[in-house]
């Protein structure tokens, strides 16, 4: 039998799927065995990456006494020597219990113990499960005879067991590859593993004496765990199968490879491997935790190194977004991962440290961008260059586009990592924007004083008013109300706009001022003719203002505001309700004409449309209670109105007693909002 075994051993030099890379120069599994099997063992290759694990097991086995024998329940081998499939019954129940037992006893008397040659033949045919069962039978046969009567020794069994173990675990190491290319071979290896584990459990449950346990336990399940880990580590380190992505750093490429490999491999485990094992192996959890541990250890190592800004962003994206979310896009994988708690790729403290580094870097980058944009814009003013036009409107590309896009893109990148980080960066960048706009305002005020003789002075003013529109739109849409910087930004923008409009519209309103005076001088008689003259004069200035982004928005506000100023001048006082009603009608008619004119010229300041009609209604009403209600609605629509404004306006209603006037003014104080509106009107009107 030994000579036959020696003849058959050379085929072991090849693995189950061909000669493996890196097997050259492998040492024998059991080089310490005595002749004649020692020479045969020299031909037995061991898995290069698994030798350390298996050699330790072999050392333990060689230390056990050879003389002790045991008897235990044999693993089931069918009558032709093949491995029985899971769930297969012993016989189709036609003969009854007595017949089945009789048949089984006859087979046992006729059956011969398996030989080493049979095991070798099964290995050559890659029938790994059958080979394991024959080997178990050989173990029992050796234990049942004295040493003088044995044709197969313990060393013979250990040698062939090492070869079998190498074959099985070479297959198991390649489970992810073989699950789809050679599932039959993988099933054989897994069944062989299950047989060995079952035999270990049988021996443990029978409480055999120590001298009967020289072959057991084999502990193949522990070896399986080590093999799976080795397989995971090998696949996660081998980046050759992941295509190189252009402009991606080595850290980024490695993160991409590990994420891609982990996701694809776990999908194979969930769909093709998990069901091949019994539940107690907890296969998906085992693989998932090993992949996660490898990924997390490499991510931690990267986080602790000197990463550049791009790699910090990439790593945070993997930690907070890609890893926890992308892994769950596949339904099958999501269901499996929901049962586990793999945790984050980075410890919380290290993740926070990385987030802080990212936020500081982004903040510094945006601050530098804003500073450079302002420097270039100031230089353009000094060079007296005409501003760019976008959709027919003057504006600065640097301030209107680059600054806002830089801030917005930075916020969006942070939000892509996670919402909390995005919110934190938004607060930091709103502070930077507020500081930038203050610097912008100071530089622009200086230009307005020094650049009056520039050829493109007025186009620059228009461009900067348009810039304020862009900054306002961005601020109102993207900065939270609770952020204190929001009001600071809007206030600065209003200051820039107002000072620019004062210069830009100075000539127009210088011409309109004496026309507006006619309202009070004539006590609103012929008010329709006066309003027509205002509209005509304004129309003559429209062409130059077409390059404003919303030209009549600013003109509309100014026309309404100057009309209100005349109503607050205390130059008109009427005691007769009839006179007050006539004045109310005149104001309503003027308001309608003004609204129609501004709207036809593209004004979007619709919030102004109700102020003059509400003031007219207060003049028309005679009941104090009704007046209070109308005052309340006025204060709700225009919360920046104050007592001084209302008191000056109510001078028109000379028939109010001191008590009634005090009551109305007190009601306004109780119902006026304390916070300034985003579109102020009365707050810019001074009352003498």
C-alpha positions in Angstrom: 0.0 0.0 0.0 2.9 2.3 0.8 4.5 1.7 -2.6 1.3 2.4 -4.4 0.8 5.6 -2.4 4.4 6.7 -3.4 3.6 6.1 -7.1 0.4 8.2 -6.9 1.8 11.2 -4.9 3.5 13.2 -7.7 0.1 14.5 -9.0 -0.2 16.5 -5.8 2.3 19.0 -7.1 -0.6 20.7 -9.0 -3.5 22.6 -7.3 -7.2 22.1 -7.9 -7.2 24.8 -10.6 -3.8 24.4 -12.1 -0.3 25.2 -10.8 -0.5 28.3 -8.6 1.7 31.4 -8.9 4.3 31.4 -6.2 4.3 27.6 -5.5 7.8 27.1 -6.7 10.1 26.2 -3.9 7.4 25.2 -1.4 8.6 23.0 1.4 7.0 19.6 2.2 4.2 19.4 4.6 5.7 16.7 6.8 9.4 16.6 6.2 10.0 14.9 9.6 8.3 11.6 8.7 10.4 8.4 8.7 11.0 6.3 5.6 9.4 5.1 3.4 6.7 7.8 3.6 9.2 10.5 4.3 10.4 10.3 0.7 6.8 10.5 -0.5 6.1 13.6 1.7 8.8 15.5 -0.2 6.6 15.6 -3.2 3.6 17.1 -1.3 3.4 20.9 -1.8 1.9 23.2 0.8 0.0 26.4 0.2 2.6 29.1 0.4 0.4 31.6 2.2 -1.1 29.0 4.6 2.1 27.0 5.7 2.5 28.8 8.9 -1.0 28.0 10.1 -0.9 24.4 8.9 2.6 23.6 10.1 1.6 24.7 13.7 -1.2 22.2 13.5 1.1 19.5 12.2 3.6 20.1 15.1 0.7 19.6 17.6 -0.3 16.4 15.8 3.2 15.0 15.8 3.5 15.4 19.5 0.5 13.1 20.2 1.1 9.4 21.1 0.6 7.0 18.2 -0.3 3.9 20.3 -3.7 5.1 21.5 -6.8 4.1 19.5 -10.4 5.1 19.6 -13.8 4.1 18.2 -16.4 6.6 17.2 -19.4 7.0 14.9 -18.2 6.8 11.3 -19.2 9.5 8.8 -21.7 8.1 6.3 -20.1 6.7 3.2 -22.4 5.3 0.5 -22.0 1.7 -0.7 -19.9 2.7 -3.7 -17.7 4.9 -1.5 -19.0 8.3 -2.6 -19.9 11.3 -0.3 -23.7 11.2 0.5 -25.5 14.4 -0.4 -27.1 16.6 2.3 -30.5 15.4 3.4 -30.2 12.0 1.5 -32.1 9.2 3.3 -30.5 5.8 4.0 -33.0 3.8 2.0 -36.3 4.5 0.4 -38.6 3.2 3.1 -40.1 0.1 1.5 -38.4 -2.7 3.4 -39.2 -1.6 6.9 -36.8 -1.2 9.9 -35.8 -4.9 10.1 -35.0 -5.1 6.4 -32.9 -1.9 6.5 -30.9 -3.2 9.5 -30.3 -6.6 7.9 -29.1 -5.0 4.7 -26.8 -2.7 6.5 -25.2 -5.5 8.6 -24.6 -7.6 5.4 -22.8 -4.6 3.8 -20.7 -4.0 6.9 -19.5 -7.7 6.9 -18.6 -7.5 3.2 -17.1 -4.0 3.3 -13.3 -3.7 3.3 -11.6 -0.8 5.0 -10.6 1.9 2.6 -7.0 2.1 1.5 -4.5 4.9 1.0 -4.7 4.3 -2.8 -8.5 4.9 -2.7 -8.0 8.3 -1.0 -5.3 9.2 -3.5 -7.6 8.2 -6.4 -10.4 10.4 -5.0 -8.0 13.3 -4.6 -6.9 12.9 -8.1 -10.5 13.1 -9.2 -11.0 16.2 -6.9 -13.7 14.3 -4.9 -12.6 16.0 -1.8 -15.6 15.1 0.4 -15.3 11.4 -0.4 -11.6 11.6 0.3 -12.2 13.0 3.7 -14.8 10.3 4.5 -12.4 7.6 3.4 -9.7 9.2 5.6 -11.9 9.2 8.6 -12.6 5.5 8.0 -8.9 4.9 7.8 -8.4 6.7 11.2 -11.0 4.4 12.8 -9.4 1.3 11.2 -6.0 2.2 12.6 -7.5 2.7 16.1 -9.2 -0.7 15.9 -6.0 -2.8 15.4 -2.7 -3.4 17.2 0.5 -1.8 15.7 1.7 -5.2 14.5 -1.4 -5.8 12.4 -1.5 -2.5 10.7 -0.8 -2.1 7.0 -1.4 1.7 7.3 0.4 3.7 10.1 -0.6 6.9 11.8 2.2 8.7 9.9 0.6 7.5 6.6 -2.7 9.0 7.6 -1.1 12.2 8.8 0.8 12.6 5.5 -2.2 12.1 3.3 -4.3 14.3 5.6 -1.8 17.2 5.1 -2.2 16.8 1.3 -5.9 16.7 1.6 -5.9 19.7 3.8 -3.8 21.6 1.4 -6.1 20.7 -1.5 -9.3 21.7 0.4 -8.0 25.0 1.7 -6.4 26.0 -1.6 -9.9 25.8 -3.0 -11.5 27.6 -0.1 -9.0 30.4 -0.4 -10.3 31.0 -3.9 -14.0 30.8 -2.9 -14.9 34.2 -4.4 -13.4 33.2 -7.8 -14.6 29.6 -7.8 -18.2 30.4 -6.7 -19.1 31.3 -10.3 -16.4 29.5 -12.3 -16.3 26.1 -10.6 -19.1 25.8 -8.0 -18.9 22.0 -8.0 -15.3 22.0 -6.8 -16.1 24.7 -4.2 -19.0 22.6 -3.0 -16.7 19.6 -2.6 -14.2 21.6 -0.5 -17.0 22.9 1.7 -18.5 19.5 2.2 -15.1 18.1 3.1 -14.7 20.9 5.7 -18.2 20.1 7.1 -17.3 16.4 7.4 -14.1 17.1 9.4 -16.0 19.6 11.6 -18.7 17.0 12.2 -16.2 14.3 13.1 -14.5 16.7 15.6 -17.9 17.3 17.2 -18.6 13.6 17.3 -15.4 12.8 19.1 -16.0 15.6 21.6 -19.6 14.6 22.3 -18.5 10.9 23.0 -16.1 12.0 25.7 -13.4 9.5 24.5 -10.3 8.9 26.6 -7.2 10.9 25.7 -5.4 7.9 24.2 -8.2 7.5 21.7 -7.9 11.1 20.4 -4.6 11.1 18.5 -6.3 12.2 15.2 -8.8 14.6 16.8 -9.7 17.4 16.8 -8.5 18.5 13.4 -9.8 22.1 14.0 -10.5 22.7 10.3 -13.0 25.4 11.2 -10.3 27.5 12.8 -8.2 27.0 9.7 -11.1 28.0 7.6 -11.4 31.3 9.5 -7.6 31.9 8.9 -8.0 31.0 5.3 -10.9 33.4 4.7 -8.9 36.2 6.4 -5.9 35.4 4.2 -8.1 35.5 1.1 -9.7 38.8 2.1 -6.3 40.4 2.8 -4.9 39.2 -0.5 -7.8 40.5 -2.6 -7.9 43.8 -0.8 -4.2 44.4 -1.4 -4.2 43.3 -5.1 -5.0 46.6 -6.9 -4.1 45.2 -10.3 -7.7 44.3 -11.1 -9.1 47.8 -10.5 -8.6 50.1 -13.6 -6.5 53.2 -12.9 -8.6 56.4 -12.6 -7.0 59.5 -14.1 -6.2 62.4 -11.7 -6.7 60.1 -8.7 -4.0 60.0 -6.1 -2.5 56.7 -4.8 -4.6 57.1 -1.6 -7.8 57.7 -3.7 -7.0 54.8 -6.0 -6.5 52.5 -3.1 -9.8 53.6 -1.4 -11.6 53.0 -4.7 -10.1 49.6 -5.1 -11.0 48.4 -1.6 -14.5 49.8 -1.8 -15.1 48.2 -5.2 -13.5 44.9 -4.2 -15.4 44.7 -0.9 -18.8 45.4 -2.5 -18.4 43.0 -5.4 -17.0 40.2 -3.3 -19.7 40.5 -0.6 -22.3 40.3 -3.3 -20.7 37.0 -4.5 -20.7 35.7 -0.8 -24.4 36.7 -0.4 -25.6 35.2 -3.7 -23.3 32.2 -4.3 -21.4 31.1 -1.2 -23.5 31.7 1.9 -26.0 29.0 1.2 -23.3 26.3 0.7 -22.4 26.4 4.5 -24.5 25.5 7.5 -25.8 28.4 9.5 -23.4 28.0 12.4 -20.5 29.2 10.1 -22.2 32.6 9.9 -20.5 33.0 6.5 -21.6 36.4 5.4 -20.8 38.0 8.8 -17.4 36.4 8.8 -16.5 37.8 5.3 -18.1 41.2 6.0 -16.3 41.8 9.2 -13.0 40.7 7.7 -13.4 43.0 4.7 -14.5 45.9 7.0 -11.6 45.4 9.4 -9.1 45.4 6.5 -10.7 48.5 4.9 -10.9 50.3 8.3 -7.3 49.5 9.2 -6.0 51.0 5.9 -8.3 54.0 6.2 -7.0 54.7 9.8 -3.5 54.4 8.5 -4.2 56.9 5.8 -5.9 59.3 8.2 -2.9 59.3 10.4 -0.5 60.1 7.6 0.2 63.5 6.0 -2.7 63.8 3.5 -3.2 66.6 1.1 -6.5 68.5 0.9 -7.9 66.4 -1.9 -7.2 63.1 -0.1 -8.7 64.4 3.1 -11.9 65.2 1.2 -11.8 61.8 -0.4 -11.3 59.9 2.8 -14.1 61.8 4.6 -16.4 61.1 1.6 -15.7 57.4 2.0 -16.2 57.4 5.7 -19.4 59.4 5.8 -21.1 58.9 2.5 -19.8 56.4 0.0 -19.0 53.5 2.3 -22.2 53.5 4.4 -24.5 54.3 1.4 -23.0 52.8 -1.7 -22.6 49.4 -0.2 -26.4 49.3 0.4 -27.5 50.2 -3.1 -27.8 46.6 -4.0 -31.0 45.1 -2.4 -29.5 41.7 -1.5 -26.4 43.3 0.0 -28.5 45.9 1.9 -30.6 43.2 3.5 -27.5 41.3 4.7 -25.7 44.4 6.0 -28.7 45.6 7.9 -28.3 42.5 10.2 -24.7 43.6 11.1 -23.2 46.5 12.9 -19.9 47.0 11.1 -19.5 50.6 12.3 -17.5 53.4 10.8 -14.3 53.2 8.8 -12.6 55.6 11.3 -12.8 56.0 15.1 -14.9 59.0 16.1 -11.9 61.0 17.4 -9.9 60.5 14.3 -12.9 61.3 12.1 -13.4 64.6 14.0 -9.8 65.5 13.7 -10.0 64.9 9.9 -13.2 67.0 9.7 -11.5 69.9 11.5 -8.6 69.8 9.1 -10.9 69.8 6.2 -13.0 72.7 7.4 -10.0 74.9 8.2 -8.5 74.1 4.8 -11.7 74.9 2.9 -12.2 78.1 4.9 -8.6 79.3 4.1 -9.0 78.4 0.4 -12.3 80.4 0.0 -10.8 83.4 1.9 -7.9 83.4 -0.5 -10.2 83.2 -3.5 -12.3 86.1 -2.3 -9.3 88.2 -1.6 -7.7 87.7 -5.0 -11.1 88.4 -6.8 -11.4 91.7 -5.0 -7.8 92.7 -5.8 -8.4 92.0 -9.5 -11.7 93.8 -9.5 -10.2 97.0 -7.9 -7.5 96.8 -10.5 -10.1 96.8 -13.3 -11.8 99.9 -11.8 -8.4 101.7 -11.7 -7.8 100.8 -15.4 -11.2 102.3 -16.4 -12.3 99.1 -18.2 -15.9 98.7 -19.1 -17.6 95.9 -17.1 -18.6 92.7 -18.8 -22.2 92.3 -20.0 -24.3 89.2 -19.2 -27.7 89.1 -20.8 -27.4 92.8 -21.6 -26.6 93.8 -18.0 -23.3 95.2 -16.7 -21.8 93.1 -14.0 -18.5 91.8 -12.7 -17.7 88.2 -13.7 -15.2 88.0 -10.8 -17.7 89.1 -8.1 -21.0 88.0 -9.6 -19.9 84.5 -10.7 -16.5 83.3 -9.4 -17.0 84.4 -5.8 -20.5 83.1 -5.4 -19.7 79.8 -7.3 -16.6 79.2 -5.2 -18.6 79.6 -2.0 -21.6 77.6 -3.2 -19.5 74.7 -4.6 -17.5 74.5 -1.4 -20.8 74.2 0.6 -22.2 71.5 -1.8 -19.0 69.5 -1.5 -19.2 69.5 2.3 -22.9 68.6 2.2 -22.0 65.7 -0.1 -19.9 64.3 2.8 -22.7 64.8 5.3 -25.3 67.4 6.3 -23.7 68.3 9.6 -20.3 69.1 8.0 -22.1 71.1 5.3 -23.9 73.2 7.9 -20.7 73.8 9.8 -18.8 75.0 6.7 -21.8 77.1 5.6 -21.6 79.1 8.9 -17.8 79.5 8.5 -18.2 80.7 4.9 -21.0 83.1 5.7 -18.6 84.8 8.1 -16.0 85.0 5.4 -18.6 86.4 2.9 -19.7 89.1 5.4 -16.1 90.1 6.0 -15.4 90.1 2.2 -18.4 92.4 1.5 -17.3 94.9 4.1 -13.9 95.1 2.4 -15.7 95.3 -1.0 -17.9 98.2 0.3 -14.9 100.1 1.6 -13.0 99.7 -1.7 -16.1 100.7 -3.7 -16.7 103.8 -1.6 -13.2 104.9 -2.3 -13.6 104.3 -6.0 -16.8 106.4 -6.1 -14.9 109.4 -4.7 -11.8 109.0 -6.8 -13.2 107.7 -10.1 -15.8 110.3 -11.0 -13.8 111.4 -14.1 -13.5 107.8 -15.4 -15.1 107.2 -18.8 -16.8 104.1 -17.5 -17.7 105.5 -14.1 -21.5 105.0 -14.5 -21.3 101.5 -16.0 -19.1 100.5 -13.0 -21.8 101.8 -10.7 -24.4 99.8 -12.5 -22.3 96.7 -12.5 -21.9 96.9 -8.7 -25.6 97.4 -8.1 -26.2 94.2 -10.2 -23.5 92.4 -8.2 -25.5 93.2 -5.1 -28.6 91.6 -6.6 -26.6 88.4 -7.2 -25.2 88.4 -3.7 -28.7 89.0 -2.2 -30.2 86.1 -4.2 -27.5 83.8 -3.0 -27.8 84.9 0.6 -31.6 84.6 0.8 -31.6 81.1 -0.7 -28.5 79.6 1.0 -27.9 81.2 4.3 -30.1 80.2 7.2 -32.3 82.7 9.0 -30.7 81.8 12.4 -27.2 82.7 11.0 -26.4 86.2 12.3 -24.2 86.8 9.3 -27.3 86.9 7.0 -28.6 90.3 8.2 -25.0 91.7 8.3 -24.6 90.7 4.6 -28.0 92.1 3.5 -27.3 95.3 5.4 -23.9 95.8 3.7 -25.5 95.1 0.3 -28.2 97.7 1.0 -25.6 100.2 1.8 -23.7 99.6 -1.4 -26.8 99.7 -3.5 -28.2 102.9 -1.8 -24.9 104.8 -2.2 -24.6 103.7 -5.8 -28.2 104.6 -6.6 -27.8 108.0 -5.0 -25.0 108.7 -7.5 -26.6 106.9 -10.5 -30.1 108.4 -10.0 -28.9 111.7 -8.7 -29.7 113.6 -11.9 -33.2 112.0 -12.3 -34.3 112.7 -8.8 -32.8 116.2 -8.8 -35.3 116.9 -11.7 -38.2 115.1 -9.9 -37.7 116.9 -6.5 -39.5 120.1 -7.5 -42.3 118.2 -9.2 -42.9 116.2 -6.0 -43.1 119.4 -4.0 -46.2 120.4 -6.0 -48.2 117.8 -4.2 -48.0 119.6 -0.8 -47.9 123.1 -2.4 -51.2 122.4 -4.1 -52.6 120.4 -1.2 -53.0 117.4 -3.6 -55.1 119.4 -6.0 -54.4 118.4 -9.6 -52.4 115.4 -8.3 -53.1 113.4 -11.4 -51.3 116.0 -13.6 -48.4 116.0 -11.2 -48.1 112.2 -11.3 -48.2 112.3 -15.1 -45.3 114.8 -15.1 -43.3 112.5 -12.7 -43.9 109.5 -15.1 -42.9 111.5 -18.2 -39.6 112.8 -16.6 -38.7 109.3 -15.4 -39.3 107.9 -18.9 -36.7 110.2 -20.3 -34.0 108.5 -18.2 -34.9 104.9 -18.8 -32.5 104.1 -21.7 -29.4 104.6 -19.7 -30.7 102.4 -16.9 -31.5 99.4 -19.1 -28.2 97.8 -18.2 -29.3 97.5 -14.6 -30.3 93.9 -13.9 -33.7 95.1 -12.5 -33.7 98.8 -13.5 -37.2 99.7 -12.3 -36.9 97.9 -9.0 -34.7 100.6 -7.6 -36.6 103.4 -9.4 -39.9 102.0 -8.2 -38.7 102.1 -4.6 -37.5 105.6 -4.9 -40.6 106.9 -6.6 -42.9 105.4 -3.9 -40.6 106.5 -1.1 -40.5 110.2 -2.3 -44.3 110.2 -2.6 -44.6 109.0 1.1 -42.1 111.7 2.1 -44.5 114.3 0.8 -47.4 112.8 2.9 -45.3 113.0 6.0 -44.2 116.7 5.6 -47.1 118.0 7.8 -47.9 120.6 5.2 -51.6 119.4 4.7 -54.2 119.2 7.4 -57.9 118.4 6.8 -60.7 118.4 9.3 -63.6 117.6 6.9 -64.3 113.9 6.3 -65.2 114.9 2.7 -61.9 116.5 2.1 -60.1 113.4 3.6 -62.1 111.1 1.3 -61.2 113.2 -1.8 -57.6 113.1 -0.8 -57.8 109.3 -0.3 -59.2 108.9 -3.8 -56.4 111.1 -5.3 -53.7 109.0 -3.5 -55.3 105.7 -4.7 -55.4 107.0 -8.3 -51.8 108.2 -8.1 -50.8 104.8 -6.7 -52.5 102.9 -9.5 -50.8 105.0 -12.2 -47.4 104.7 -10.6 -47.8 100.9 -10.2 -48.9 100.5 -13.9 -45.9 102.6 -15.1 -43.3 100.7 -13.1 -44.8 97.3 -13.8 -44.9 98.0 -17.6 -41.2 98.8 -17.4 -40.3 95.5 -15.7 -40.3 96.3 -12.0 -40.6 93.3 -9.8 -41.0 95.3 -6.6 -44.6 94.1 -6.1 -44.3 94.3 -2.3 -44.6 98.1 -2.8 -48.0 98.0 -4.4 -50.2 98.1 -1.3 -48.5 100.8 0.8 -50.1 103.9 -0.8 -53.6 102.3 -1.0 -53.3 101.4 2.7 -52.3 104.9 3.6 -55.3 106.2 1.6 -57.6 103.9 3.5 -56.4 105.3 6.8 -57.2 108.8 5.6 -60.7 107.7 4.4 -61.8 105.9 7.5 -63.4 107.9 10.3 -64.0 105.3 13.0 -61.1 105.0 15.4 -61.5 101.2 15.7 -61.4 100.8 12.0 -58.4 103.0 11.7 -56.5 100.8 14.3 -57.3 97.7 12.3 -55.9 99.3 9.1 -52.8 100.5 11.0 -52.3 97.0 12.1 -52.4 95.6 8.6 -50.0 98.4 7.4 -47.6 97.5 10.2 -47.8 93.8 9.3 -46.9 94.5 5.6 -44.3 97.1 6.4 -42.9 96.3 9.9 -40.2 99.1 9.7 -42.9 101.8 10.2 -42.5 103.6 13.5 -44.6 106.0 15.7 -42.8 109.0 14.3 -43.9 108.0 10.7 -47.5 107.4 11.7 -47.8 110.5 13.8 -46.5 112.7 10.9 -48.9 111.0 8.6 -51.9 111.4 10.9 -51.3 115.2 10.9 -53.5 115.1 7.8 -56.5 113.9 9.9 -57.0 117.1 11.9 -60.4 115.9 13.2 -58.7 113.3 15.5 -58.7 114.2 19.3 -55.5 113.9 21.3 -56.9 110.8 23.0 -57.8 109.1 19.7 -54.3 109.9 18.3 -52.6 108.6 21.4 -54.7 105.4 21.2 -53.9 104.8 17.6 -50.1 105.4 18.1 -50.1 103.1 21.1 -51.7 100.3 19.1 -49.0 100.6 16.4 -46.2 100.3 19.0 -47.8 97.0 20.3 -48.1 95.5 16.9 -44.9 96.5 15.2 -42.2 93.8 14.6 -38.9 94.4 16.3 -36.8 92.7 13.6 -35.9 94.7 10.5 -37.5 93.6 7.3 -35.4 92.2 4.4 -37.0 94.9 2.2 -37.0 98.2 4.2 -39.1 101.2 3.2 -40.0 103.5 6.1 -36.6 103.0 7.9 -34.9 105.0 5.1 -37.4 107.9 5.5 -36.4 110.6 7.9 -39.1 112.6 9.7 -38.4 116.2 10.6 
